[in-house]
Amino acid sequence: MLHNASSPRYADDPMDRYERILTLHRLLKSAHYPIPLSRLLGELECSRATLYRDVAFLRDALGAPIESAGTDQAAFRYEVGEGAKFELPGLWLTSDELAALLALNELISRSGPGVLAGALAPFKARIEGLLSHQDSGKALPIERIRVVAWGERKLDQQVFRIVAGAVLERKQLRFRYRARTTNADSRRTVSPQRLTHYRDNWYLDVWDHDRHALRSFAVDRIADAQALDTAATDVADADLNELLASSYGIFAGKPKAWATIRFSQHAARWVADEHWHSQQKGEWLPDGRYELKLPYSNSKELLMDVLKYGPDAEIVAPLSLREEMKILLQLALGGYQPPQG
């Protein structure tokens, strides 16, 4: 719980009223049988008088269908049928849940380019207000949540909003795209399928009407985005995943092979706990090394990720991928050779 240490508390009432009402509601909502008074007192950490006041408030002020049971009326439950339909009015969350939402909002605002933070600003203010109300004005030390972005590219907020709106409203998009690999400029008309946030950057999966194929575009390379009135063509999730999510990394395409990578005993302690791909297969070797297998289509991103482990990683198979890595290492080593002459 979040409490202000300077706030007065009764010895038999460590949980504030907001928390007790919410806890009481959840207990009665999930119970199949009347809950004895003794259990409620233990769960709510309050006195008998406080509990009866909370039951009366929940029943009379909030309209909860509470009924007492037992010979001495010392048990409570929601009326059968009515209890399943009853919900607390408005937004009722515990301090811990509100704090988690506020932390999530802070993560979004600090890890991204601000495209979501602006839209969620009113939500953040509402959460902070609820927390202050519940906790006698105590402010959370959000500055203690540290988010370090890596490889984040500049993103046009207006373009992002248009793209995201088209995805959610299921409208076709028209935009100009400049490919990063070739710097070629093209105009595209697409049916957006989904937005993907990958390694601190956003990608748009689409059905490309000009190419008659599924494609993935880096949102930071999109310009002059325009949502059209034409409804988007939907592609089944299974088809999207087969082409856009079945291989390693962000590159599209069905897997052409499985890579086998062996990591030293030192690196194994990290790699064994890492998620590289949804279909990866890992195995500890008798000598303490770790062997990782995963499907790939385009080798570029996979090679870059293996390279960061330096001498602690070795590509075993397939032979073509192993040879690609050897060439990369030789080229890298060549850059450190002394100039001739």
C-alpha positions, 0 to 999 in steps of 0.5 A: 500500500502507498501511505503517507507516514505523517498521516494519522492512522487508527491502530485497528484500521491500517487499510484506508477506506478506498482500499477496503471498499475495493477489497470488500467488493472483490471478495464478495464478487468472487465468493460462491458462499457467504463469507464469515465475519471473521475472515472479512475482518482479517482480510480488511484489517479493520475493526468490526464497527469499521467493517459494518460501516463499509458494508453499509456504504457499499450497500446503501451508497453504491447500490451493491446487492449485499445480503447477510447470512447465517443464524447470527447474520455474521456472514455476507455475500452478494445476492445470487444472480444480482452479484454477478451483474454488479460493478463498482461505479467509475474507476476503482483501482488499488494504490498498487494498481494505480502506481503500476499504471503510472509507471507504465505511462512513464515508461511510454513517455521516456522510452518513445519519441513522445507520440503516445505520451501526449495522448496519454497526458490526461490519463496520467494526470487522472491517475496522479489525482487518484493517487493523491486523493487516496494517499493524502497528497503523497507524490510518487518518486517517478524519477526513480524509474530509469529508461534508457533508449537504444537505437531510437530513431527520430519519428514524425509525431503527426505521421505516427498519429495518422498511421496509428489511426488508419490501423485502428480505424481500418482505413487504407493509407497512402504515403511516400517511402524512402528505403533506408538500404537503397534511398529509393523514393516511392509512393505506396497505397496500402492496407495497414495490418498492425503496428510493431514496436521493435527495438525502440522503433516502430514498423508498419505491417501492410498489404501493399496494393501496388506490389500485391504482397505483404510488406513491413515499413519503418514508420520513421521513413514514411512521409506525407501520410494520408488516410483514405476513405477506402476500407482496408483489406484485412489479412488473416493473423496466421498469414501475417505471422507466417510471413512477417513473424516466423523468421528471426528479427524484423526482416520479412520472409518465410524461414529459409534455414535454421541457425545453430549458434554455440556460446561459451560458458561465460556467455551462456549464463546470459543467452540461456535466459534471453528470448531471441525468437518464439520458436527458438530451441536451446540446449546446455552442452556437457562442457557448460556451453549453450547451443541455440537454434532458431529460424531465419530468412535474412541473415543480416540482423542475426549476424549483427546480434551474434557479432556482439558476443565476439569470441564467445559465440560461434555459428555452427550451421548452416555452412553458408551462414558460417561463411558469411560470418567469417567474411564479416570478421575478416573485413572487420579485421582488415580495417585494423591493418596498418596502411600499406606503403 
